[in-house]
Amino acid sequence: MSPRTASRARPVNPVRDADAMAVTSFVLGLVGLLVMNLVLGPTAVVLGALALWRRTGRPGRARLGIALGAADVVVLACLVTADGTWSWSLA
């Protein structure tokens, strides 16, 4: 890499990335309670765990994202056992 392109490279900040993962985990877990439980729940759990592993500055938000992701999976299991569907049904 030449000196010119090396100065333009984005500096890596692992704490900032971990904070972003914690917030993303929380948002995906929250949205997953309403739609796409099967995808968003496990994704929220994984992102929250990665954020904690990378020592985020927002551990509470990461833990909440993990809890919401687990709740997504529980809601999905309840939906499947209640009426055999993989999605919400109003009828």
N, C-alpha and C positions, 0 to 999 in steps of 0.2 A: 504494500500500500504506500502510495506516495505521501509526503508530508501534507500536501494540499488536501487530499481526501481524508487523511487521518483527523484533521482539525474539524471536518464537517461531520464526522461520525457522532451519533447521538450517545452521550454518556449514559452508562448503565447505573441505575439507582435501584438496588434490590428492595429497599424499604418502600419506596414509592410504588414499585410494581406490586409488592405484597399488599399495600393499602388498597390499590385498585382492585386486586383480586378479592379482598375482603368485602368491599362495597359491591362488586359484581355478584359475589356469592349471595349477599343479602337481597339484592334486587331480583336475581333469578329465583331464589327461594320464595320470595313474596309473590312474584308473578306466577310461579309454578303452582301455587295454591288454586289458581283460577283456570289456567290453560297449560297444556302440554306437561302434565305431571311426570310422565315417563322420562322425558328428556331433561327438563329443567331441574327436577329434584336431585338426581344423582350429580348433575353438573354443579349445582350449588354446594353439595357436600364436598366434592373434590376440590373446588376452588377455595372453599373455606378452610379445608385441611391444609392445602398448599400455602395459604396465606399465614396460617398459624405456624407452619413448619419454617417459613421464611421470616418469622418474627415480625409480623406486621405491627404497626403502631395503633391499629384498631382491632385488638383481639376480641372485644365484645361484639363488634359487627361480624367478624368471621365466625364466632360461635353461634350467633343468631342465624347466620346464613346456613350453617350446618344443621341447626335445629329446624329451620324452615324447610330445608331440603329433605330432611327425614320426615317431616310432617307431610310433604308432597307425596312421598312414597306411601305413607300410611293412608292418606286420602285416596290415592289410586287403588290401594288394596281394598279399601272399603267400597269404592265404586264397583270394582270388579266383582266382589262377593255379593253386593246388594242386587245388582241387576245384570251382571255379566257384560258390562260395556267398559270400554277404555276411555270414555269421555263423559262430560256432564250431559244430563238429559233433563229437559224441563217438562217433557210430556209424560 
